[in-house]
Amino acid sequence: LCTVPFWTSNIIRMISWIPLLGKEGLINSALLGLGVIHEPLGFLLYSSFAVVVAYVHQLTIFMVVPIFNSMARIDKRVVEAAIDAGASRFDIMRLVIVPLSKSGVALGSIFVVSIVMGDFFVTKVMSGGGSASVVGAFYEDISVLQYPTAAASAVILTVVLMAAVALILRTVDIRKEITR
């Protein structure tokens, strides 16, 4: 199920949300038909909500795969030892699974942050142009031939992104995950 979105282009995936989230879309029609609402919900499309839905749809796999990979490498004997020691399920999750999965969370975070920082299409389509994005501002600068401003902004974005990645890598040592 996680790989199905990769069978189509990003543009088609974003446009496919419009018939679902629109005022006359499937969700509003179903809610009106069931009598849950009396008028269509306007916030479903061309809003920040739609942008979040689209990003979750687009980027879930980039977070799930690294976490799954790091969790698959956890030795089951460690979990069994925690059970034998009398740990509750919550304690096993909090004290065993999450700490041993930190490298997957870090890698997934790097992937997601990097992709979001470089994307303007999702924000433009799903918000109807009502929300701004950093890369969207670059696009606007370039379209009006403001190359120096766009270049300076791109350098600043690159430095901020590198600082965020450095902070994540400083917090979690992913090199030991690679060597396992």
C-alpha positions as protocol buffer text, in pm:
chain_id: "A"
residue {
  index: 1
  type: LEU
  ca { x: 0 y: 0 z: 0 }
}
residue {
  index: 2
  type: CYS
  ca { x: 286 y: 239 z: 73 }
}
residue {
  index: 3
  type: THR
  ca { x: 435 y: 200 z: -273 }
}
residue {
  index: 4
  type: VAL
  ca { x: 110 y: 250 z: -470 }
}
residue {
  index: 5
  type: PRO
  ca { x: 147 y: 633 z: -476 }
}
residue {
  index: 6
  type: PHE
  ca { x: 476 y: 598 z: -660 }
}
residue {
  index: 7
  type: TRP
  ca { x: 297 y: 438 z: -955 }
}
residue {
  index: 8
  type: THR
  ca { x: 164 y: 780 z: -1056 }
}
residue {
  index: 9
  type: SER
  ca { x: 326 y: 1121 z: -1080 }
}
residue {
  index: 10
  type: ASN
  ca { x: 313 y: 1371 z: -798 }
}
residue {
  index: 11
  type: ILE
  ca { x: 102 y: 1606 z: -1009 }
}
residue {
  index: 12
  type: ILE
  ca { x: -166 y: 1342 z: -1069 }
}
residue {
  index: 13
  type: ARG
  ca { x: -168 y: 1247 z: -700 }
}
residue {
  index: 14
  type: MET
  ca { x: -228 y: 1607 z: -595 }
}
residue {
  index: 15
  type: ILE
  ca { x: -495 y: 1671 z: -857 }
}
residue {
  index: 16
  type: SER
  ca { x: -672 y: 1349 z: -755 }
}
residue {
  index: 17
  type: TRP
  ca { x: -754 y: 1506 z: -418 }
}
residue {
  index: 18
  type: ILE
  ca { x: -969 y: 1776 z: -580 }
}
residue {
  index: 19
  type: PRO
  ca { x: -1271 y: 1549 z: -658 }
}
residue {
  index: 20
  type: LEU
  ca { x: -1255 y: 1415 z: -303 }
}
residue {
  index: 21
  type: LEU
  ca { x: -1212 y: 1739 z: -108 }
}
residue {
  index: 22
  type: GLY
  ca { x: -1405 y: 1988 z: -324 }
}
residue {
  index: 23
  type: LYS
  ca { x: -1735 y: 2153 z: -222 }
}
residue {
  index: 24
  type: GLU
  ca { x: -1917 y: 1909 z: -449 }
}
residue {
  index: 25
  type: GLY
  ca { x: -1664 y: 1636 z: -386 }
}
residue {
  index: 26
  type: LEU
  ca { x: -1708 y: 1285 z: -256 }
}
residue {
  index: 27
  type: ILE
  ca { x: -1653 y: 1369 z: 112 }
}
residue {
  index: 28
  type: ASN
  ca { x: -1895 y: 1662 z: 119 }
}
residue {
  index: 29
  type: SER
  ca { x: -2152 y: 1466 z: -83 }
}
residue {
  index: 30
  type: ALA
  ca { x: -2131 y: 1172 z: 156 }
}
residue {
  index: 31
  type: LEU
  ca { x: -2161 y: 1392 z: 465 }
}
residue {
  index: 32
  type: LEU
  ca { x: -2456 y: 1582 z: 314 }
}
residue {
  index: 33
  type: GLY
  ca { x: -2622 y: 1254 z: 213 }
}
residue {
  index: 34
  type: LEU
  ca { x: -2584 y: 1113 z: 562 }
}
residue {
  index: 35
  type: GLY
  ca { x: -2724 y: 1431 z: 715 }
}
residue {
  index: 36
  type: VAL
  ca { x: -2409 y: 1497 z: 920 }
}
residue {
  index: 37
  type: ILE
  ca { x: -2374 y: 1847 z: 775 }
}
residue {
  index: 38
  type: HIS
  ca { x: -2624 y: 2088 z: 618 }
}
residue {
  index: 39
  type: GLU
  ca { x: -2388 y: 2274 z: 385 }
}
residue {
  index: 40
  type: PRO
  ca { x: -2057 y: 2174 z: 221 }
}
residue {
  index: 41
  type: LEU
  ca { x: -1740 y: 2214 z: 426 }
}
residue {
  index: 42
  type: GLY
  ca { x: -1529 y: 2484 z: 267 }
}
residue {
  index: 43
  type: PHE
  ca { x: -1204 y: 2410 z: 451 }
}
residue {
  index: 44
  type: LEU
  ca { x: -1146 y: 2073 z: 287 }
}
residue {
  index: 45
  type: LEU
  ca { x: -998 y: 2212 z: -35 }
}
residue {
  index: 46
  type: TYR
  ca { x: -787 y: 2518 z: -111 }
}
residue {
  index: 47
  type: SER
  ca { x: -677 y: 2551 z: 250 }
}
residue {
  index: 48
  type: SER
  ca { x: -393 y: 2465 z: 483 }
}
residue {
  index: 49
  type: PHE
  ca { x: -583 y: 2146 z: 569 }
}
residue {
  index: 50
  type: ALA
  ca { x: -565 y: 2033 z: 206 }
}
residue {
  index: 51
  type: VAL
  ca { x: -191 y: 2106 z: 197 }
}
residue {
  index: 52
  type: VAL
  ca { x: -136 y: 1892 z: 507 }
}
residue {
  index: 53
  type: VAL
  ca { x: -346 y: 1607 z: 364 }
}
residue {
  index: 54
  type: ALA
  ca { x: -150 y: 1616 z: 39 }
}
residue {
  index: 55
  type: TYR
  ca { x: 188 y: 1624 z: 214 }
}
residue {
  index: 56
  type: VAL
  ca { x: 91 y: 1334 z: 439 }
}
residue {
  index: 57
  type: HIS
  ca { x: -20 y: 1139 z: 132 }
}
residue {
  index: 58
  type: GLN
  ca { x: 297 y: 1223 z: -57 }
}
residue {
  index: 59
  type: LEU
  ca { x: 556 y: 1186 z: 220 }
}
residue {
  index: 60
  type: THR
  ca { x: 431 y: 905 z: 444 }
}
residue {
  index: 61
  type: ILE
  ca { x: 648 y: 647 z: 271 }
}
residue {
  index: 62
  type: PHE
  ca { x: 959 y: 859 z: 321 }
}
residue {
  index: 63
  type: MET
  ca { x: 900 y: 844 z: 696 }
}
residue {
  index: 64
  type: VAL
  ca { x: 758 y: 493 z: 724 }
}
residue {
  index: 65
  type: VAL
  ca { x: 1033 y: 307 z: 537 }
}
residue {
  index: 66
  type: PRO
  ca { x: 1330 y: 426 z: 748 }
}
residue {
  index: 67
  type: ILE
  ca { x: 1136 y: 369 z: 1071 }
}
residue {
  index: 68
  type: PHE
  ca { x: 1027 y: 24 z: 955 }
}
residue {
  index: 69
  type: ASN
  ca { x: 1386 y: -59 z: 859 }
}
residue {
  index: 70
  type: SER
  ca { x: 1523 y: 45 z: 1198 }
}
residue {
  index: 71
  type: MET
  ca { x: 1245 y: -139 z: 1381 }
}
residue {
  index: 72
  type: ALA
  ca { x: 1306 y: -454 z: 1176 }
}
residue {
  index: 73
  type: ARG
  ca { x: 1664 y: -455 z: 1302 }
}
residue {
  index: 74
  type: ILE
  ca { x: 1562 y: -463 z: 1669 }
}
residue {
  index: 75
  type: ASP
  ca { x: 1657 y: -796 z: 1819 }
}
residue {
  index: 76
  type: LYS
  ca { x: 1342 y: -971 z: 1936 }
}
residue {
  index: 77
  type: ARG
  ca { x: 1535 y: -1109 z: 2233 }
}
residue {
  index: 78
  type: VAL
  ca { x: 1560 y: -756 z: 2373 }
}
residue {
  index: 79
  type: VAL
  ca { x: 1181 y: -722 z: 2372 }
}
residue {
  index: 80
  type: GLU
  ca { x: 1145 y: -1070 z: 2522 }
}
residue {
  index: 81
  type: ALA
  ca { x: 1392 y: -976 z: 2796 }
}
residue {
  index: 82
  type: ALA
  ca { x: 1188 y: -665 z: 2875 }
}
residue {
  index: 83
  type: ILE
  ca { x: 872 y: -877 z: 2897 }
}
residue {
  index: 84
  type: ASP
  ca { x: 1050 y: -1127 z: 3123 }
}
residue {
  index: 85
  type: ALA
  ca { x: 1166 y: -837 z: 3343 }
}
residue {
  index: 86
  type: GLY
  ca { x: 801 y: -737 z: 3391 }
}
residue {
  index: 87
  type: ALA
  ca { x: 787 y: -430 z: 3168 }
}
residue {
  index: 88
  type: SER
  ca { x: 445 y: -318 z: 3049 }
}
residue {
  index: 89
  type: ARG
  ca { x: 370 y: -269 z: 2681 }
}
residue {
  index: 90
  type: PHE
  ca { x: 399 y: 107 z: 2727 }
}
residue {
  index: 91
  type: ASP
  ca { x: 738 y: 68 z: 2898 }
}
residue {
  index: 92
  type: ILE
  ca { x: 861 y: -161 z: 2621 }
}
residue {
  index: 93
  type: MET
  ca { x: 758 y: 97 z: 2362 }
}
residue {
  index: 94
  type: ARG
  ca { x: 902 y: 390 z: 2560 }
}
residue {
  index: 95
  type: LEU
  ca { x: 1223 y: 230 z: 2685 }
}
residue {
  index: 96
  type: VAL
  ca { x: 1311 y: -24 z: 2413 }
}
residue {
  index: 97
  type: ILE
  ca { x: 1139 y: 31 z: 2078 }
}
residue {
  index: 98
  type: VAL
  ca { x: 1153 y: 412 z: 2052 }
}
residue {
  index: 99
  type: PRO
  ca { x: 1520 y: 449 z: 2156 }
}
residue {
  index: 100
  type: LEU
  ca { x: 1625 y: 174 z: 1917 }
}
residue {
  index: 101
  type: SER
  ca { x: 1422 y: 332 z: 1635 }
}
residue {
  index: 102
  type: LYS
  ca { x: 1562 y: 684 z: 1671 }
}
residue {
  index: 103
  type: SER
  ca { x: 1788 y: 645 z: 1370 }
}
residue {
  index: 104
  type: GLY
  ca { x: 1489 y: 563 z: 1149 }
}
residue {
  index: 105
  type: VAL
  ca { x: 1300 y: 865 z: 1279 }
}
residue {
  index: 106
  type: ALA
  ca { x: 1606 y: 1082 z: 1214 }
}
residue {
  index: 107
  type: LEU
  ca { x: 1651 y: 956 z: 857 }
}
residue {
  index: 108
  type: GLY
  ca { x: 1280 y: 990 z: 784 }
}
residue {
  index: 109
  type: SER
  ca { x: 1282 y: 1343 z: 922 }
}
residue {
  index: 110
  type: ILE
  ca { x: 1575 y: 1436 z: 700 }
}
residue {
  index: 111
  type: PHE
  ca { x: 1395 y: 1298 z: 394 }
}
residue {
  index: 112
  type: VAL
  ca { x: 1066 y: 1471 z: 472 }
}
residue {
  index: 113
  type: VAL
  ca { x: 1218 y: 1809 z: 565 }
}
residue {
  index: 114
  type: SER
  ca { x: 1437 y: 1807 z: 255 }
}
residue {
  index: 115
  type: ILE
  ca { x: 1148 y: 1727 z: 23 }
}
residue {
  index: 116
  type: VAL
  ca { x: 913 y: 1982 z: 179 }
}
residue {
  index: 117
  type: MET
  ca { x: 1177 y: 2253 z: 162 }
}
residue {
  index: 118
  type: GLY
  ca { x: 1216 y: 2194 z: -211 }
}
residue {
  index: 119
  type: ASP
  ca { x: 849 y: 2165 z: -303 }
}
residue {
  index: 120
  type: PHE
  ca { x: 614 y: 2437 z: -416 }
}
residue {
  index: 121
  type: PHE
  ca { x: 368 y: 2248 z: -631 }
}
residue {
  index: 122
  type: VAL
  ca { x: 168 y: 2089 z: -349 }
}
residue {
  index: 123
  type: THR
  ca { x: 126 y: 2419 z: -168 }
}
residue {
  index: 124
  type: LYS
  ca { x: 25 y: 2602 z: -485 }
}
residue {
  index: 125
  type: VAL
  ca { x: -229 y: 2344 z: -605 }
}
residue {
  index: 126
  type: MET
  ca { x: -383 y: 2237 z: -276 }
}
residue {
  index: 127
  type: SER
  ca { x: -412 y: 2584 z: -123 }
}
residue {
  index: 128
  type: GLY
  ca { x: -532 y: 2740 z: -446 }
}
residue {
  index: 129
  type: GLY
  ca { x: -247 y: 2986 z: -426 }
}
residue {
  index: 130
  type: GLY
  ca { x: -366 y: 3101 z: -83 }
}
residue {
  index: 131
  type: SER
  ca { x: -66 y: 2970 z: 110 }
}
residue {
  index: 132
  type: ALA
  ca { x: 292 y: 3072 z: 61 }
}
residue {
  index: 133
  type: SER
  ca { x: 596 y: 2849 z: 45 }
}
residue {
  index: 134
  type: VAL
  ca { x: 962 y: 2936 z: 44 }
}
residue {
  index: 135
  type: VAL
  ca { x: 1029 y: 2770 z: -290 }
}
residue {
  index: 136
  type: GLY
  ca { x: 714 y: 2927 z: -430 }
}
residue {
  index: 137
  type: ALA
  ca { x: 868 y: 3265 z: -350 }
}
residue {
  index: 138
  type: PHE
  ca { x: 1181 y: 3162 z: -544 }
}
residue {
  index: 139
  type: TYR
  ca { x: 963 y: 3067 z: -838 }
}
residue {
  index: 140
  type: GLU
  ca { x: 790 y: 3405 z: -829 }
}
residue {
  index: 141
  type: ASP
  ca { x: 1126 y: 3586 z: -808 }
}
residue {
  index: 142
  type: ILE
  ca { x: 1256 y: 3396 z: -1110 }
}
residue {
  index: 143
  type: SER
  ca { x: 938 y: 3456 z: -1309 }
}
residue {
  index: 144
  type: VAL
  ca { x: 986 y: 3834 z: -1271 }
}
residue {
  index: 145
  type: LEU
  ca { x: 1360 y: 3805 z: -1346 }
}
residue {
  index: 146
  type: GLN
  ca { x: 1476 y: 3875 z: -991 }
}
residue {
  index: 147
  type: TYR
  ca { x: 1763 y: 3627 z: -1010 }
}
residue {
  index: 148
  type: PRO
  ca { x: 1985 y: 3781 z: -738 }
}
residue {
  index: 149
  type: THR
  ca { x: 1703 y: 3774 z: -484 }
}
residue {
  index: 150
  type: ALA
  ca { x: 1611 y: 3417 z: -575 }
}
residue {
  index: 151
  type: ALA
  ca { x: 1974 y: 3306 z: -558 }
}
residue {
  index: 152
  type: ALA
  ca { x: 2029 y: 3469 z: -219 }
}
residue {
  index: 153
  type: SER
  ca { x: 1710 y: 3313 z: -84 }
}
residue {
  index: 154
  type: ALA
  ca { x: 1813 y: 2971 z: -219 }
}
residue {
  index: 155
  type: VAL
  ca { x: 2150 y: 2996 z: -45 }
}
residue {
  index: 156
  type: ILE
  ca { x: 1980 y: 3090 z: 282 }
}
residue {
  index: 157
  type: LEU
  ca { x: 1738 y: 2798 z: 246 }
}
residue {
  index: 158
  type: THR
  ca { x: 2028 y: 2561 z: 176 }
}
residue {
  index: 159
  type: VAL
  ca { x: 2215 y: 2682 z: 486 }
}
residue {
  index: 160
  type: VAL
  ca { x: 1903 y: 2646 z: 703 }
}
residue {
  index: 161
  type: LEU
  ca { x: 1839 y: 2297 z: 565 }
}
residue {
  index: 162
  type: MET
  ca { x: 2201 y: 2194 z: 624 }
}
residue {
  index: 163
  type: ALA
  ca { x: 2180 y: 2327 z: 981 }
}
residue {
  index: 164
  type: ALA
  ca { x: 1862 y: 2128 z: 1042 }
}
residue {
  index: 165
  type: VAL
  ca { x: 2019 y: 1811 z: 903 }
}
residue {
  index: 166
  type: ALA
  ca { x: 2334 y: 1871 z: 1110 }
}
residue {
  index: 167
  type: LEU
  ca { x: 2121 y: 1913 z: 1423 }
}
residue {
  index: 168
  type: ILE
  ca { x: 1936 y: 1589 z: 1352 }
}
residue {
  index: 169
  type: LEU
  ca { x: 2261 y: 1403 z: 1283 }
}
residue {
  index: 170
  type: ARG
  ca { x: 2416 y: 1546 z: 1598 }
}
residue {
  index: 171
  type: THR
  ca { x: 2121 y: 1424 z: 1804 }
}
residue {
  index: 172
  type: VAL
  ca { x: 2112 y: 1072 z: 1655 }
}
residue {
  index: 173
  type: ASP
  ca { x: 2418 y: 883 z: 1536 }
}
residue {
  index: 174
  type: ILE
  ca { x: 2294 y: 712 z: 1223 }
}
residue {
  index: 175
  type: ARG
  ca { x: 2640 y: 580 z: 1134 }
}
residue {
  index: 176
  type: LYS
  ca { x: 2607 y: 301 z: 1388 }
}
residue {
  index: 177
  type: GLU
  ca { x: 2272 y: 209 z: 1229 }
}
residue {
  index: 178
  type: ILE
  ca { x: 2439 y: 173 z: 891 }
}
residue {
  index: 179
  type: THR
  ca { x: 2710 y: -54 z: 1032 }
}
residue {
  index: 180
  type: ARG
  ca { x: 2461 y: -288 z: 1202 }
}
